[in-house]
Amino acid sequence: MSNPGTLSAALAFVPSWWQETADPTALDTLLAGWSRACGWRVCGFVWANEAGQTLVKTVQGTALALAAAPPEVPDALRRIRSGESSVTYSVPNSTGRVFAGVQLSGRPLGLVWAERVAGQPWTDADRAYLVLTAKTMERAPAVVAVMGSTLDSDKLFQRLGDTATIAGRMAHDFDNILTGIIGFSDLALPLLQPGSQAANWVADIGKVGQRGIVFTQQLHQLSRSGQVKPNPASLAAAIAKEETRLRPVAGSTVRVEKDLPAGLPLVALEAGSLQTVLGHLIENGIEACTQGGSVRVTARPVELSEPDARAFLGKATGGSYLLVTITDTGIGMKPEVRRRLFVEPFCTTKVRHRGLGLAIVYRTLCAHRGGIQIEVVPLPGTGTQVRVVLPLATAHPPAIAGITPAGHTATVGNKSATTVGG
């Protein structure tokens, strides 16, 4: 592309990436056209999807070719995550293979790469063009059709903020109505013959009112979820409290297992909000295990680079975080549901739910500069894996009373679950 005419053709191809399409095969056509416009010897696109399978697209000249991912991919991913905009490797019969990162919001990092024929050395302008193409591909409908829809974190946060304002006002009004329903049913019940049909009906009215209160509590949680409360809190203590609350939900068939190393740092998220986030995610995992199974919670401190942080949907940036992973062995998530999550903020597949749980989790994490990923468990396993990053507080965690010591057994859902760490 050192030839001005070739560079001009390559730049003229850039708008082609923006053509609207929902056809996953459109990416193949675009890569072939891009290779023709740029005069690449070989080029391609590599990405690991949510099922742990690697997507490899390779174009030889102007035709799609069946080929394995270039051997430099792991090192190229590492170097681009560390901050390099492009990386170059020596390759026989060419002047080198150059990689640039393709980062869709809330998705793992992908790579676009190209080789030039021998005798056509790479220039700084060529490398800058490859980086420009990678940035363009991040918004390309053809790439989204393959990798799944994404939504701008800022726009989603604003949409949920507007909804939360309305939800708070509605919750207050419904609380007043439900309090009257429950109160009058409680007053009426003692006046009726115990066991009579009228008494049963009034008792049912009270139960329906109580279920309504649970729903309005979620509306209140959504309303308050955007409040920043960075008071330091212990992850282990929050999980312990949620375990107790969720024992009736887990029943006798679902185990909740923990792998929490001793001395985990505190997170900059007050205890109540932290419990709300963890509670919704663990409860989702328990409910996904319709035939029994387990929900495993692990945590470890991590240092995120900027590309790592962009792989999480939310407000995470480069820095120190606590990575919490919640994995269930349930029925898993269908691809069409995975694509709708967060794109449709109140998406739910549960009859009795309204999709508020993930909305509350997402808004709370955004307010505290955290992030979330939701992925399918790689084969041969089943289920769903949720990864959350929480910003660290500066203080060190105190000793947690009542947390099961390392190597001991905690009982959740009337079954034993080995607990590692405190």
Phi, psi and omega in degrees: 000004177297333175295126182304324179295320179293317179298321178297318178293322180294318179292324179294338181281339187309313181298342181298332181293341186268000181296136182290131177197151173240011183272117181298336180281351180297331180297322178300314180297318180294318179298320178295317178294322178297318179297320180295317182293325185266345182073031179292147171288312176214145173211171181182180181222135182228135178205141175263121183277181187291345178269006179082007179265143183268128176266123182234123174240121181233132177242123177257109186073256177232014184236141177296136182234147175275113182207152177286163176297145178304144183295342181279356186306309181302318181289322178297318177300315181299315184289322179289323175298330181280355174122354179285137181281329176209154179226145185238139178231145177285136180222133178302145176067017175213175178265017175121156178250125184245136181243147171222153186272140174245109187241101172276143180301128177076015180233153175299156181293134173250174181225139167248141185216161180205155174235145173254154181289159178302140180092354177239081185296151176287139175247168176299324179295322178296315180294320178297324178294320179297319177295319177300317179298318179299318179294324178294320181296334179297338179248007185283126178304326180294324178287319178299324180297331179271317187269346181103150183294149174229164178227139178300127184301319181295318180294319179296318180298320179293318178300315180292328177296317178296318180295321182296324178298315179293319182300320180297319179292318179296319182299319180297316180294316180293327176302315180297318180294314183292325177299319177295317180299311182294318182297313181290328176292323177294323179288325184283328188301318180293342181275354184254156179294122180304135179083354180285162180298320179298319179296319179296320180295317180295321177298320178295324177300316179298319180294319178298319177299320179295322177295325176297323178298320178301317180295316180293332175297322177293322176298320176296319178299316179298318180298320183271351189293341179275358180283133180275119179228082187275019179300134184301141180217154181265127178296315183300317180294319180296318180293321179300317180293321179290327175302313180299315181295326188266001179304316178296328179289320181292327181064212184259003188246347184242128177262140171250116184250147181233140170231086186239102180302148177296146175078025176299140179292155174291155178251154182273064182205115188301156192304316182297315179293322178297317177298321179298314179298308182295320182299314180298318184289317179293319180297321175301318179296318179298315182292336177287339181272069185293335180254020184089172180141214184214155172237121184249132180243122177234160180207148175198148175289143178220158171250119181263132168280172179299315176298322177301316183296323181291344177287348177259136175282124182146217185238018181293145174231179178298140179151196185267131182218165168255120179268120179248126181242126179242114185239128176248161179254030184281203188283352179083183185237126179294147182306322182292328176289318179302321181290332183278337183302132178072327172294320171251099192306330183250031179296133176207150177249006184258130187300318185271005183252164180237013178073019182280333186302306181293327177297318179295315180301311184297315183293323177296315180296317179300317182298333183252018176063036176255192181200169184216145170231142174233122186226159172281140176295128181301147175299148010271010180283175175227162176113196184229144178239124178248129178242128182235136174248129182242130179295145183276145168276170183274337184279163175265149185290139174283171175295137183259113179287138175088358178272135183297127180296166181301138176083352179273179184242132175254141180257120179228129181066033179064017174231159182270141178227125180292133183245127179249127182090182184249000000 
